[in-house]
């Protein structure tokens, strides 16, 4: 009988560096090429199929004597393939329960090093999508804020409790387009203020929030979290500077790019967003001290499941100075920058218009399963 393993167990096996298994992805080739688990091999297998001789021979070659683990979108066709393999003489077969949907809900956590030993910064990494969120806390005050939480909000409460911290504020850097924010729900559940940049008032948001303006601060004990206007990716984007330690840049600045500008503005007005992005980059972010640590809102997840600038569980960060040196966009004048932004538009995040409307509060989603389907795929928020 074939075994069943969880997405967490698959991730742990990957992270341990073992190579004694072969992961077979049974989804159609198009789905596999767009987004997959690192190291997976594609053997498309439909819901009504039986294992053909050619497929069996291909799997034998791919496995090369290793354990076979199967995965698909939600464990339907992968379970069928595992059953077929087990019935035809394969002794060491397992299936990933929940498939790519469960893989899409995995998180890793890591801590940022800080000069202030009373400051806690925990980075939450949504492994498959590359979404990054943060718990920023003061040990002395036993208080914390959460920045850019995803809809899986229990993890922030649990981690804060483990750190001996009480969450007193929830902040979003902007209205997200690639995933459903948990900010409003988390703040409501904890009965604490929920903050967005003050320009969010111009976006027809259908819920209450506490606006924060450029130069204002949210304080937790002796820790100052200063608001920096950073429009471009969206009109209301703000960044949060944590004392002289770090800046949480949301989608204004990543380690290898900046945020794309047409998801809110549309392709006809993407040039306006690109001009804002240029000003944010040069008049705000690149004016910060070189030693300040950038903690972005996303890490690039390649189609093959690998991280572009880190590995899962490794802190995604770099200094302002390092990013200035490595990012060629910094060296472009405004005209060339805007041209680059509007002429090289990548594929849009899946279901981004619906996700934006949910995060504006103008659409509702009732079931967790529906949310999971909307969020399938990598983030695609970088230019």
KALIN-V951049 format. One record per residue. N is the residue number from 1. RES is the residue in one small letter. SS is DSSP state (H for helix, E for strand, L for the rest). Layout:
BEGIN
N/RES/SS, N/RES/SS
END
This chain:
BEGIN
1/x/L, 2/x/L, 3/x/E, 4/x/E, 5/x/E, 6/x/L, 7/x/H, 8/x/H, 9/x/H, 10/x/H, 11/x/H, 12/x/H, 13/x/H, 14/x/H, 15/x/H, 16/x/H, 17/x/L, 18/x/L, 19/x/L, 20/x/L, 21/x/E, 22/x/E, 23/x/E, 24/x/E, 25/x/E, 26/x/L, 27/x/L, 28/x/L, 29/x/H, 30/x/H, 31/x/H, 32/x/H, 33/x/H, 34/x/H, 35/x/L, 36/x/L, 37/x/L, 38/x/L, 39/x/L, 40/x/L, 41/x/E, 42/x/E, 43/x/L, 44/x/L, 45/x/L, 46/x/L, 47/x/L, 48/x/L, 49/x/L, 50/x/L, 51/x/L, 52/x/L, 53/x/H, 54/x/H, 55/x/H, 56/x/H, 57/x/H, 58/x/H, 59/x/H, 60/x/H, 61/x/H, 62/x/H, 63/x/H, 64/x/L, 65/x/L, 66/x/L, 67/x/E, 68/x/E, 69/x/E, 70/x/E, 71/x/E, 72/x/L, 73/x/L, 74/x/L, 75/x/L, 76/x/L, 77/x/H, 78/x/H, 79/x/H, 80/x/H, 81/x/H, 82/x/H, 83/x/H, 84/x/H, 85/x/H, 86/x/H, 87/x/H, 88/x/L, 89/x/L, 90/x/L, 91/x/L, 92/x/L, 93/x/E, 94/x/E, 95/x/E, 96/x/E, 97/x/L, 98/x/L, 99/x/H, 100/x/H, 101/x/H, 102/x/H, 103/x/H, 104/x/L, 105/x/L, 106/x/L, 107/x/E, 108/x/E, 109/x/E, 110/x/E, 111/x/E, 112/x/L, 113/x/L, 114/x/L, 115/x/L, 116/x/L, 117/x/L, 118/x/L, 119/x/E, 120/x/E, 121/x/E, 122/x/E, 123/x/E, 124/x/E, 125/x/E, 126/x/E, 127/x/L, 128/x/L, 129/x/L, 130/x/L, 131/x/E, 132/x/E, 133/x/E, 134/x/E, 135/x/E, 136/x/E, 137/x/E, 138/x/E, 139/x/L, 140/x/L, 141/x/L, 142/x/L, 143/x/E, 144/x/E, 145/x/E, 146/x/E, 147/x/E, 148/x/L, 149/x/L, 150/x/E, 151/x/L, 152/x/L, 153/x/L, 154/x/H, 155/x/H, 156/x/H, 157/x/H, 158/x/H, 159/x/H, 160/x/H, 161/x/H, 162/x/H, 163/x/L, 164/x/L, 165/x/L, 166/x/E, 167/x/E, 168/x/E, 169/x/E, 170/x/E, 171/x/E, 172/x/L, 173/x/L, 174/x/L, 175/x/L, 176/x/L, 177/x/L, 178/x/L, 179/x/L, 180/x/L, 181/x/E, 182/x/L, 183/x/H, 184/x/H, 185/x/H, 186/x/H, 187/x/H, 188/x/H, 189/x/H, 190/x/H, 191/x/L, 192/x/L, 193/x/E, 194/x/E, 195/x/E, 196/x/E, 197/x/E, 198/x/H, 199/x/H, 200/x/H, 201/x/H, 202/x/H, 203/x/H, 204/x/L, 205/x/L, 206/x/L, 207/x/L, 208/x/L, 209/x/L, 210/x/E, 211/x/E, 212/x/E, 213/x/L, 214/x/L, 215/x/L, 216/x/L, 217/x/E, 218/x/E, 219/x/E, 220/x/E, 221/x/L, 222/x/L, 223/x/E, 224/x/E, 225/x/E, 226/x/E, 227/x/E, 228/x/E, 229/x/E, 230/x/L, 231/x/L, 232/x/L, 233/x/L, 234/x/L, 235/x/L, 236/x/L, 237/x/L, 238/x/E, 239/x/E, 240/x/E, 241/x/E, 242/x/E, 243/x/L, 244/x/L, 245/x/L, 246/x/E, 247/x/E, 248/x/E, 249/x/E, 250/x/E, 251/x/L, 252/x/L, 253/x/E, 254/x/L, 255/x/L, 256/x/L, 257/x/L, 258/x/E, 259/x/E, 260/x/L, 261/x/L, 262/x/H, 263/x/H, 264/x/H, 265/x/H, 266/x/L, 267/x/L, 268/x/L, 269/x/L, 270/x/H, 271/x/H, 272/x/H, 273/x/H, 274/x/H, 275/x/H, 276/x/H, 277/x/H, 278/x/H, 279/x/H, 280/x/H, 281/x/H, 282/x/H, 283/x/H, 284/x/H, 285/x/H, 286/x/H, 287/x/H, 288/x/L, 289/x/L, 290/x/L, 291/x/L, 292/x/L, 293/x/E, 294/x/E, 295/x/E, 296/x/E, 297/x/L, 298/x/E, 299/x/L, 300/x/L, 301/x/E, 302/x/L, 303/x/L, 304/x/L, 305/x/L, 306/x/L, 307/x/E, 308/x/L, 309/x/L, 310/x/L, 311/x/L, 312/x/L, 313/x/L, 314/x/L, 315/x/L, 316/x/L, 317/x/L, 318/x/E, 319/x/E, 320/x/H, 321/x/H, 322/x/H, 323/x/H, 324/x/H, 325/x/H, 326/x/H, 327/x/L, 328/x/H, 329/x/H, 330/x/H, 331/x/H, 332/x/L, 333/x/L, 334/x/H, 335/x/H, 336/x/H, 337/x/H, 338/x/H, 339/x/H, 340/x/H, 341/x/H, 342/x/H, 343/x/H, 344/x/L, 345/x/L, 346/x/L, 347/x/L, 348/x/L, 349/x/L, 350/x/L, 351/x/L, 352/x/H, 353/x/H, 354/x/H, 355/x/H, 356/x/H, 357/x/H, 358/x/H, 359/x/H, 360/x/H, 361/x/L, 362/x/L, 363/x/L, 364/x/L, 365/x/L, 366/x/L, 367/x/L, 368/x/H, 369/x/H, 370/x/H, 371/x/H, 372/x/H, 373/x/H, 374/x/H, 375/x/L, 376/x/L, 377/x/L, 378/x/L, 379/x/L, 380/x/L, 381/x/L, 382/x/E, 383/x/L
END
